[in-house]
Amino acid sequence: MDHRNNKKAARTIASAFARSFAESLTKTAGVSYHSKVVDDPDLATRKGQPVHFRLTVEGALRGECFVEFYQPQVAELASRILAKPFTPFDDSQADALGKVLASAMTGFSAALAPEFGEIAFSAERAADLGFGGMFVVPFALTEGENAAMPLLLYFDGNLMEALSGQNATQAADKAAIDPSNLKLVMDVELNVSLRFGQRQLPLREVLELTSGSVIGLDRQVDEPVELLLDGKVIARGEAVIVDGNYGLRVTEVPRSIASQLTH
């Protein structure tokens, strides 16, 4: 499992959720909210008991994530949503916030579809959760000039595994062309380049380069030069002159070029 790419994908999902939630809250409460993923939220401001909502995803991705509020946060948001004075937390406030979360799921799913495919999120209140082993992404919700409200979004193992499968599929798609569709892209122009050799230089020598400097390469003059496509060697040969330009007379194709494009 590529944990780095999975975590990057989880942050992408968290960013989309933060935006969709803020938009839904703004529309419902009539007050402008903004939200974004952050690296170091001020969690010390969270007091009282946690209040959790489960976000279940189905479709191209499957799994669950959980957004964590605290009771005073829910009470504060509910006072805006219901247009009532602030009062201590009760379940009706959580229900009001749950409706805002549910209304955000359509925009949340649509925002992720271009990258992850057709998916659908649903939201519901959750209780008695244990978060051991989950991956967490913090984000902050702000209203006007007020201090940011720190929140957390947890990703369960099933969703992280699903993201791993997505990363593998996307990597394969980028690296290869379906053999059955190869004839459809025959006229696509590709950039190829010649490599006569290479050399590692310390930064000091790079900075000292001037007109007339000579750099020795790692290849003998009688060794073949390499033809590269997307950084991969697809052929070797001899450098020639063609109508006053450099060219290449191919002497070796290490592996079928078509197979390199389709695998």
Buried (B, 14 or more C-beta within 10 A) or exposed (E): EEEEBBBEBBBBBBBBBBBBBBBBBBEBBEEEBBBBBBEEBEEEEBEBEBBBBBBBBEBBBBBBBBBBBBBBBBBBBBBBBBEEEEEEBEEEBBEBBBBBBBBBBEBBBBBBEEBBEEBBBEBEBBEEEEBEEBBBBBBBBBBEEEEBBBBBBBBBEEBBBBBBEBBEEBEEEEEEBEEEEEEEEEEEEEEEEEBBBEEEEEEEEEEEEEEEEEEEEEBEEEEBBBBBBEEEBBBBBEEEEEEEEEEBEEEEBEEEBEEBBBE
